[in-house]
């Protein structure tokens, strides 16, 4: 298990560049800024992967200052987590994205749980495979509230993020 949700990295790599043609640089810059801000705060994530023809799989993850927790087969497991390593991963993904065809644009959006958001849509192509991502970023906190990645295979990966009152699962070290 990685300390980073796979869909969020795909979303990040999928279209996170300020220099993308036809996109406003300040809009696209919201994605890496939100990713870096998120790496620094405790959060819980509900991660759902929907593969065509199969039932969706669901995982719960919690990220604290120095550990990440993932619920696997009903049991919580912990691994080391480093915000700085996460930030380094985000920055490396940004550099790779600069070499890929991609686009990013800000779309109109409805609030999520009553909170105003910026919705960004990103498209990328890597190794002949396309992906389309959407990420909802809180206008108040600058943190992602939701991400959704549509892969060319038909797989859809959705993450919903929660902040505030986040604690490690009871009894897990």
Buried (B, 14 or more C-beta within 10 A) or exposed (E): EEBBBBBBBBBBBBBBBBEBEEBEEEBBBBBBBBBBBBBBBBBBBBBBBBBEEEEEEEBBBBBBEEBBBBBEEEEBEBEEBBBEEBBEBBEEBBEEBEEBEBBBBBEEBEEBEEEEBBBBBBBBBBEEEEBBBBBBBBEEBBBBBBBBBBBEEEBBBBBBBBBEEEEBBEEEE
